[in-house]
Amino acid sequence: MNPDLALLHPYPFEKLSKLFANHSAPAGLKPIALSIGEPRHPAPAFAVEALRDGLAGLSTYPSTLGLPVIREAIAEWLCGRFQLHEVNPATQVLPVNGTREALFALAQAVIDRGVSGDKPLVLMPNPFYQIYEGAALLAGAEPYFLSCTEASAFQPDFDAVPESVWQRTQLIYLCTPGNPTGALLSMETLKKLIALSDRYGFIIASDECYSEIYRDEAVPPVGLLQACASLARDDYRNCVVFHSLSKRSNLPGLRSGFVAGDANVMSAFLRYRTYHGSAMPVQHQQVSAKVWRDEAHVRDNRARYNAKFAQVFDILNPVLPLHAPDAGFYFWAKTPGSDEDFARELHAQQAVTVLPGRYLARADEHGHNPGEGYVRMALVASLDECIEAAERIRDFMTR
């Protein structure tokens, strides 16, 4: 077996199952899960119809590069959404089977294991999407965690990173909007990271899969390629972004996303993926092209989430002070005591499941886990279920 597999931590939901192993939720209450970030709004009807109409694609092997129709649709969407000057659909766009597998695979393709001395570093926010850490470890690199705390507005403090760390860095994962905090990286911060990439040569991988779920219609989150365009860097050197239809369009089962950016990185990634065997099915590509070209369903999706955020905030904030995130579909809520105790007792008493923040983070150099004392609440259930969950949490807090 690959010995690096032993370095992987149990996944957060495995830890959650162990936390609940010695009790059962009340039998008289319907369970409500706010723990997993799986979109549950209805899939767009036109996408379901297009998939049904495209089943002839089952008879065709897909190419890893993808059909021109999906690459062109993605390039057009990127240019319109992020005010880009141009995106070459032939060399700067690659369809993938959801961002999860692509975020993992990118590290395997770009990390140089042959460097002398210490292992290369992969920087990532802390707390973080667990795939980043697993990708780094299985690529033969060492994760370096950048704690995101209330004191830093839940963003990494890049100014605190030592010179010696930047010198060893080959890849940095960004998550904006952040999972689990919803924090947004500013245009200024993205430009600063691009300058650091120029100086030290590392690749920036920006996970932007929550970018279309935001509170203010007039102020959409900025993206990494947008920062490149503002610097007239239309080659997007050493910069790649990840987007998905799972959150944007309520199509998690379609497993459809893309990676876009630096053509040199895309070329190497395409070569890796050709051998990895991860081409998107033809019928999924055809549906995805239609979905990337429609914004009406995306606006409706945002409105649904915003209604839930407003209602849940009003119910919970008086008893469990909440930070209202600018984007994403999570509340990152501070608990009055241990996050594990909070989650366990809430489940045992009210049949509501939340995820302890410590499961999404690692201890820093001082031994502090920045996820401790927080829980993640995913507002993915229906409005009525989210309201009921909030009312049960309020009852739990005031018992």
C-alpha positions as CSV (number, residue, x, y, z in Angstrom):
1,M,0.0,0.0,0.0
2,N,1.0,3.6,-0.5
3,P,2.4,4.6,2.9
4,D,1.2,8.1,2.5
5,L,-2.4,6.8,2.9
6,A,-1.6,6.4,6.6
7,L,-1.1,10.2,6.8
8,L,-4.7,10.9,5.9
9,H,-7.1,12.0,8.7
10,P,-10.5,10.4,9.1
11,Y,-13.0,12.5,7.1
12,P,-15.1,14.9,9.2
13,F,-18.3,12.9,8.8
14,E,-16.6,9.7,10.0
15,K,-15.6,11.6,13.2
16,L,-19.2,12.9,13.5
17,S,-20.5,9.3,13.3
18,K,-18.2,8.3,16.2
19,L,-19.4,11.3,18.2
20,F,-23.0,10.1,17.9
21,A,-22.2,6.4,18.4
22,N,-23.4,6.2,22.0
23,H,-26.8,7.9,21.7
24,S,-29.8,8.2,19.5
25,A,-31.8,11.2,18.5
26,P,-35.3,11.5,20.0
27,A,-37.7,9.2,18.3
28,G,-40.5,11.7,18.1
29,L,-38.5,14.3,16.2
30,K,-37.8,14.3,12.5
31,P,-34.0,14.5,12.0
32,I,-32.8,17.7,10.3
33,A,-29.2,17.7,9.0
34,L,-27.3,21.0,8.8
35,S,-24.0,19.1,8.7
36,I,-23.3,18.3,5.1
37,G,-23.0,20.9,2.4
38,E,-25.1,19.1,-0.2
39,P,-27.4,21.4,-2.2
40,R,-31.0,20.2,-2.0
41,H,-32.9,22.8,-4.0
42,P,-34.6,21.3,-7.0
43,A,-32.5,20.9,-10.1
44,P,-33.4,23.3,-12.9
45,A,-36.2,21.6,-15.0
46,F,-34.5,22.6,-18.3
47,A,-31.3,20.8,-17.2
48,V,-33.2,17.6,-16.3
49,E,-35.0,17.7,-19.7
50,A,-31.7,18.3,-21.6
51,L,-30.1,15.4,-19.8
52,R,-33.0,13.2,-20.8
53,D,-32.8,14.4,-24.4
54,G,-29.0,13.8,-24.5
55,L,-28.9,10.1,-23.5
56,A,-27.6,9.2,-27.0
57,G,-24.3,10.4,-25.5
58,L,-24.1,7.2,-23.5
59,S,-22.9,5.5,-26.7
60,T,-19.9,7.7,-27.1
61,Y,-16.5,7.8,-25.3
62,P,-15.9,11.3,-24.0
63,S,-12.6,13.1,-24.6
64,T,-10.7,14.5,-21.6
65,L,-10.4,17.9,-23.3
66,G,-14.1,18.2,-23.6
67,L,-16.4,19.3,-26.4
68,P,-16.0,22.8,-27.8
69,V,-19.6,23.6,-26.8
70,I,-18.9,23.3,-23.1
71,R,-15.5,24.9,-23.2
72,E,-16.9,27.9,-25.2
73,A,-19.8,28.2,-22.8
74,I,-17.5,28.2,-19.8
75,A,-15.2,30.8,-21.4
76,E,-18.1,33.1,-22.1
77,W,-19.4,32.7,-18.6
78,L,-16.0,33.6,-17.1
79,C,-15.6,36.6,-19.2
80,G,-19.1,37.9,-18.4
81,R,-19.1,37.1,-14.7
82,F,-15.6,38.3,-13.9
83,Q,-15.0,41.1,-16.5
84,L,-12.2,39.2,-18.2
85,H,-10.7,40.4,-21.5
86,E,-10.5,37.0,-23.0
87,V,-10.4,33.3,-22.1
88,N,-9.2,30.8,-24.8
89,P,-11.6,27.9,-24.6
90,A,-9.1,25.6,-26.4
91,T,-6.2,26.1,-24.1
92,Q,-7.4,27.8,-20.9
93,V,-10.5,25.8,-19.9
94,L,-10.8,22.1,-18.9
95,P,-14.2,20.5,-17.9
96,V,-13.9,18.3,-14.8
97,N,-16.1,15.9,-12.9
98,G,-16.9,18.4,-10.1
99,T,-14.3,20.5,-8.3
100,R,-13.5,17.9,-5.6
101,E,-11.7,15.5,-7.9
102,A,-10.0,18.3,-9.8
103,L,-8.7,20.0,-6.6
104,F,-7.2,16.7,-5.6
105,A,-5.8,15.9,-9.0
106,L,-4.2,19.3,-9.6
107,A,-1.7,18.7,-6.7
108,Q,-0.7,15.3,-8.2
109,A,0.0,17.0,-11.5
110,V,1.9,20.1,-10.4
111,I,3.9,19.2,-7.3
112,D,7.6,18.6,-8.0
113,R,8.7,15.7,-5.7
114,G,12.2,15.9,-6.9
115,V,13.3,19.0,-5.1
116,S,16.3,18.6,-2.8
117,G,16.0,19.2,1.0
118,D,12.7,19.6,2.8
119,K,9.4,18.6,1.2
120,P,7.6,21.2,-0.9
121,L,4.8,23.0,0.9
122,V,1.2,23.4,0.0
123,L,-0.4,26.3,1.8
124,M,-4.1,26.2,2.7
125,P,-6.6,28.0,4.9
126,N,-7.4,26.6,8.3
127,P,-10.2,25.5,8.7
128,F,-10.5,24.1,5.2
129,Y,-12.0,21.7,2.7
130,Q,-10.3,18.5,3.7
131,I,-9.5,17.6,0.1
132,Y,-6.7,20.2,0.1
133,E,-4.8,18.4,2.8
134,G,-5.3,14.9,1.3
135,A,-4.1,16.2,-2.1
136,A,-0.9,17.7,-0.6
137,L,-0.1,14.6,1.4
138,L,-0.6,12.1,-1.5
139,A,1.4,14.4,-3.8
140,G,4.4,14.0,-1.5
141,A,4.1,17.5,-0.1
142,E,3.7,19.0,3.3
143,P,0.5,20.9,4.2
144,Y,1.1,24.4,5.8
145,F,-2.0,25.7,7.5
146,L,-2.9,29.4,7.6
147,S,-5.3,29.9,10.5
148,C,-8.5,31.9,9.8
149,T,-9.7,33.3,13.1
150,E,-12.2,36.0,14.2
151,A,-9.2,38.3,14.8
152,S,-8.3,38.0,11.1
153,A,-11.9,38.3,9.8
154,F,-11.7,34.6,9.2
155,Q,-9.1,35.1,6.4
156,P,-5.5,33.8,6.2
157,D,-2.9,36.3,7.4
158,F,-0.5,36.1,4.4
159,D,1.7,38.9,5.8
160,A,2.6,36.6,8.7
161,V,4.0,33.8,6.5
162,P,7.8,33.6,6.9
163,E,10.1,34.0,4.0
164,S,11.4,30.5,4.5
165,V,7.9,29.1,4.0
166,W,7.3,31.1,0.8
167,Q,10.6,29.7,-0.6
168,R,9.4,26.1,-0.2
169,T,5.8,26.8,-1.4
170,Q,4.8,25.2,-4.7
171,L,1.0,25.4,-4.5
172,I,-1.5,27.5,-2.5
173,Y,-5.1,26.6,-2.2
174,L,-7.5,29.5,-1.7
175,C,-11.2,29.2,-0.9
176,T,-13.2,32.3,-1.6
177,P,-16.0,32.4,-0.5
178,G,-14.6,30.4,2.3
179,N,-15.8,27.0,3.5
180,P,-16.9,27.1,6.3
181,T,-16.7,30.8,7.1
182,G,-18.0,32.5,4.0
183,A,-15.2,35.0,4.1
184,L,-14.2,36.7,0.9
185,L,-10.7,37.5,-0.3
186,S,-10.5,41.1,-1.6
187,M,-9.1,42.2,-4.9
188,E,-6.1,43.7,-3.0
189,T,-5.3,40.4,-1.3
190,L,-5.6,38.5,-4.6
191,K,-3.2,41.0,-6.3
192,K,-0.8,40.6,-3.4
193,L,-0.8,36.8,-3.8
194,I,-0.2,37.1,-7.6
195,A,2.9,39.3,-6.8
196,L,4.1,36.7,-4.3
197,S,3.6,34.0,-7.0
198,D,5.7,36.0,-9.4
199,R,8.4,36.2,-6.8
200,Y,8.5,32.6,-5.6
201,G,7.0,30.7,-8.5
202,F,4.2,28.9,-6.8
203,I,0.8,28.1,-8.4
204,I,-2.4,29.6,-7.0
205,A,-5.4,27.3,-7.0
206,S,-8.6,29.3,-6.2
207,D,-11.6,27.2,-5.2
208,E,-14.5,29.5,-6.0
209,C,-17.3,27.0,-6.1
210,Y,-19.5,29.1,-3.7
211,S,-19.0,32.3,-5.7
212,E,-22.6,32.4,-7.0
213,I,-24.3,32.2,-3.6
214,Y,-23.9,35.7,-2.1
215,R,-26.1,38.2,-0.2
216,D,-25.9,41.4,-2.3
217,E,-26.9,41.2,-5.9
218,A,-25.0,44.4,-6.6
219,V,-21.7,43.1,-5.2
220,P,-20.7,39.6,-6.4
221,P,-17.5,38.2,-5.0
222,V,-14.4,38.9,-7.0
223,G,-12.3,36.0,-8.4
224,L,-8.6,35.2,-9.0
225,L,-8.8,35.6,-12.8
226,Q,-10.6,38.9,-12.3
227,A,-7.6,40.1,-10.3
228,C,-5.3,38.9,-13.1
229,A,-7.4,40.8,-15.7
230,S,-7.1,44.0,-13.6
231,L,-3.3,43.6,-13.9
232,A,-3.6,43.0,-17.7
233,R,-2.3,39.4,-17.1
234,D,-4.5,37.7,-19.7
235,D,-2.2,34.7,-19.7
236,Y,-3.2,34.1,-16.0
237,R,0.3,33.0,-15.3
238,N,0.4,30.4,-12.4
239,C,-3.2,31.1,-11.6
240,V,-6.1,28.6,-11.9
241,V,-9.7,28.7,-10.7
242,F,-12.2,26.0,-9.9
243,H,-16.0,26.3,-10.4
244,S,-18.9,23.9,-10.2
245,L,-22.5,23.5,-11.1
246,S,-23.2,21.7,-7.8
247,K,-23.7,24.8,-5.7
248,R,-24.4,27.4,-8.4
249,S,-27.1,25.3,-10.1
250,N,-28.2,22.6,-7.6
251,L,-26.7,19.8,-9.7
252,P,-24.4,17.9,-7.3
253,G,-25.2,14.6,-8.9
254,L,-24.2,15.8,-12.4
255,R,-20.6,16.0,-11.2
256,S,-19.8,18.9,-13.5
257,G,-17.3,21.7,-13.0
258,F,-14.2,23.2,-14.6
259,V,-10.7,24.4,-14.1
260,A,-9.5,27.5,-16.0
261,G,-6.5,29.7,-16.2
262,D,-2.8,29.5,-17.1
263,A,-2.5,27.5,-20.4
264,N,0.8,25.9,-19.3
265,V,-0.8,24.6,-16.2
266,M,-3.8,23.4,-18.1
267,S,-1.7,21.6,-20.6
268,A,0.1,19.7,-17.9
269,F,-3.1,19.0,-16.1
270,L,-4.7,17.7,-19.3
271,R,-1.8,15.3,-19.8
272,Y,-2.3,14.0,-16.2
273,R,-6.0,13.7,-16.6
274,T,-5.7,11.8,-19.9
275,Y,-3.9,9.0,-18.0
276,H,-6.1,9.4,-14.9
277,G,-9.1,8.6,-17.0
278,S,-11.5,11.3,-15.7
279,A,-13.3,12.6,-18.8
280,M,-16.8,14.0,-18.3
281,P,-19.6,12.0,-20.0
282,V,-20.8,13.6,-23.3
283,Q,-24.4,14.0,-22.2
284,H,-23.2,15.8,-19.0
285,Q,-21.1,18.1,-21.1
286,Q,-24.0,19.0,-23.3
287,V,-26.3,19.7,-20.4
288,S,-23.6,21.7,-18.6
289,A,-23.1,24.0,-21.6
290,K,-26.8,24.9,-21.4
291,V,-26.6,25.5,-17.7
292,W,-23.6,27.7,-17.8
293,R,-25.4,30.0,-20.3
294,D,-28.5,30.5,-18.0
295,E,-28.5,32.9,-15.1
296,A,-32.2,33.1,-14.2
297,H,-32.1,29.9,-12.2
298,V,-29.0,31.1,-10.4
299,R,-30.7,34.3,-9.3
300,D,-33.6,32.2,-8.0
301,N,-31.2,29.9,-6.2
302,R,-29.6,32.9,-4.4
303,A,-33.0,34.3,-3.4
304,R,-33.8,31.0,-1.8
305,Y,-30.6,30.9,0.2
306,N,-30.9,34.6,1.2
307,A,-34.5,34.0,2.5
308,K,-33.2,31.2,4.7
309,F,-30.2,33.2,6.0
310,A,-32.5,36.1,7.0
311,Q,-35.0,33.8,8.8
312,V,-32.5,31.7,10.6
313,F,-30.4,34.7,11.6
314,D,-33.5,36.4,13.2
315,I,-34.4,33.3,15.1
316,L,-30.9,32.4,16.4
317,N,-28.9,35.5,16.8
318,P,-30.6,36.6,20.1
319,V,-29.5,33.3,21.7
320,L,-26.5,32.2,19.6
321,P,-24.7,35.3,18.2
322,L,-24.0,34.7,14.5
323,H,-21.7,36.2,12.0
324,A,-23.7,36.9,8.8
325,P,-21.3,35.8,5.9
326,D,-21.1,37.7,2.7
327,A,-21.4,34.5,0.6
328,G,-21.8,30.7,0.7
329,F,-24.5,28.7,2.5
330,Y,-23.0,28.2,5.9
331,F,-23.3,29.8,9.3
332,W,-20.0,29.5,11.2
333,A,-21.4,29.8,14.7
334,K,-19.5,30.3,17.9
335,T,-20.6,27.9,20.6
336,P,-20.9,28.7,24.3
337,G,-18.6,25.8,25.2
338,S,-17.1,22.8,23.4
339,D,-18.1,22.4,19.8
340,E,-18.2,18.7,20.2
341,D,-20.4,18.8,23.3
342,F,-22.7,21.3,21.5
343,A,-23.1,19.1,18.5
344,R,-23.6,15.9,20.5
345,E,-26.2,17.3,22.9
346,L,-28.1,19.2,20.2
347,H,-28.4,15.9,18.2
348,A,-29.4,14.0,21.3
349,Q,-32.0,16.4,22.5
350,Q,-33.3,18.0,19.3
351,A,-32.4,15.7,16.4
352,V,-30.5,18.5,14.6
353,T,-27.1,17.7,13.2
354,V,-24.3,20.3,12.9
355,L,-20.6,19.8,12.3
356,P,-18.1,20.5,15.0
357,G,-15.6,23.1,13.7
358,R,-12.6,21.2,15.0
359,Y,-13.3,18.4,12.5
360,L,-12.6,20.9,9.7
361,A,-9.3,22.3,11.0
362,R,-5.9,21.3,12.3
363,A,-3.9,22.5,15.3
364,D,-1.5,25.4,14.6
365,E,2.1,25.7,15.7
366,H,0.9,26.8,19.2
367,G,-1.4,23.7,19.5
368,H,-4.6,25.7,18.9
369,N,-7.3,24.4,16.6
370,P,-9.0,27.4,15.0
371,G,-12.2,25.4,14.5
372,E,-12.7,24.6,18.1
373,G,-15.6,26.5,19.7
374,Y,-17.5,26.7,16.4
375,V,-20.0,24.6,14.5
376,R,-20.8,24.7,10.8
377,M,-24.5,24.9,9.9
378,A,-25.3,24.3,6.2
379,L,-28.6,25.9,5.2
380,V,-29.3,23.4,2.4
381,A,-32.6,22.0,3.6
382,S,-35.9,23.6,2.7
383,L,-36.9,27.0,4.2
384,D,-39.4,25.3,6.5
385,E,-36.9,22.7,7.7
386,C,-34.2,25.4,8.3
387,I,-36.7,27.5,10.3
388,E,-37.7,24.4,12.3
389,A,-34.0,23.6,12.9
390,A,-33.4,27.1,14.1
391,E,-36.3,27.0,16.4
392,R,-35.1,23.7,17.9
393,I,-31.6,25.2,18.4
394,R,-33.1,28.2,20.1
395,D,-35.1,25.9,22.4
396,F,-31.9,23.9,23.1
397,M,-30.0,27.2,23.9
398,T,-32.8,28.4,26.3
399,R,-33.7,25.1,28.0
